[in-house]
Amino acid sequence: MEWLEALRGSTVGLDIAPLIYYIEEHPVYLPKVQPFFEAAERGELRIVTSFVTLVEVLVQPLRRNRPEVAQEYRDILLRSAALTTIPLDEGIAEAAAILRAERQLRTADAIQVATAIGSGASWFLTNDEGLADVPGVSSLILDRLA
């Protein structure tokens, strides 16, 4: 995977969907995201995301009474050495507000991107076309990756 090679040694912001695809083994996207997470586990790249991710990924497992899936999300977001979950602070909140004002992003998306940028990410892995051209970080849209 050529795109994955380009990420070596860098920090990558992570949106919500790629994590869901990985944990829930999405049949279409797992072949793309599994090598990404494996590379992070080997220390080849650093992954950052915001606590918004935890809020979003727990909803369906909690609704469907699937505590084991909720625990998988907690484990990777709160205990994994391969991924750092960043708390919302004043700087991220301000940056997210600017993104919302200038780009009309949803609050969760603005926080995700602002967290990535504020954490020094060069890349942002997502499957949201609306995040393709956000300044300050290069977006990797899963549907566009070979």
BELURSUL-V40701 format. One record per pair of residues at least 6 apart in sequence whose C-alpha atoms are under 6 Angstrom apart, sorted by the first residue. I is the first residue (numbers start at 1). J is the second residue. If there is no record, write none. Layout:
I/J + I/J
This chain:
8/44 + 8/45 + 9/44 + 9/45 + 10/45 + 11/46 + 11/47 + 11/121 + 12/47 + 12/121 + 12/123 + 12/124 + 13/47 + 13/48 + 13/49 + 13/116 + 13/121 + 13/124 + 14/48 + 14/49 + 14/124 + 14/125 + 15/125 + 15/126 + 16/53 + 21/30 + 22/30 + 40/46 + 40/82 + 41/82 + 47/83 + 48/83 + 48/84 + 48/85 + 49/85 + 50/85 + 50/86 + 50/112 + 51/85 + 51/87 + 58/70 + 61/70 + 77/85 + 92/114 + 92/115 + 95/114 + 96/110 + 96/111 + 96/114 + 99/110 + 122/137 + 123/137 + 123/138 + 123/139 + 124/139 + 124/140 + 125/140 + 126/141 + 127/141 + 127/142 + 132/139
